[in-house]
Amino acid sequence: MITAELAAELSRAGLGWKPTNGDRFMIPRQELDHEVYLVSDMTIEVEHQAVGGGLVKFNGTTEWALDSIAQGEVVWLPREDQLRHALGETFLSLARVYDSWVVTVEADGEEVRVIDNDVECVYAKALLRVLGASETS
């Protein structure tokens, strides 16, 4: 799974999130920062609001007293498929090299290779390179 730090960096770099069932997220508060939540119509749903983004609503399934929280206060933990989709046409390849993963993307007109031991983290790092390149273009 992608790290919370990488997820926060992606958010700061401009990766948008429109929550759907199956999406993972965390709440960056000291007492909750190791818990991962899953958007699901039955337990945790997102109510889209016209102003201020969405509202993440907990439907009585958590043991702590939190009815809802603003979407902007949670950190989305995108999955491998979501990260690859976000890379779009910049994605060139994924390869296994010994015990690591290597993703090759196009950023600033050049092929860039990124390496990590976790496949979701390597996609996230590659996406950060692409988002950073688009900021400087």
C-alpha positions, 0 to 999 in steps of 0.5 A: 500500500502507498505510504501516507507521506507519498499520498500527502505529497501527491495531494499537494502536487495536485492529484485530485480525488473524487471518492468512490466505493473501494477507495482507501483513506486515512485521517492524519490525526495522532490517534488515528494515523495508523488506521486505514478506512474504506469508502463503502455505501454501507459504512463510510460514504462521501456526500458531495456538497456544492461548496467546500468539497465532500463530507466523509460520513461514518455510518455508526460503524466506528468505535470512536465518536466521529460522525463526519469529517471534511473530505479535505481533512483526509488523505486518499491512499490511491491503489495501483490501478488508480495511480496507473490511470493517473499516469495516463499516456506518460506511463511507458513500462513497469518492470521487476528488477531483482526485488524492486519495481521500476516504472518508466514514464515520460516527463519533460520529454524524457524517459524517467525511471523510478524504483521502489520495492513496493509497486504502489509506491513506485507508481506514486513516485513516478506520478510525482515526477510527472506532476512535478514536470507538468508544473515546470512546463 
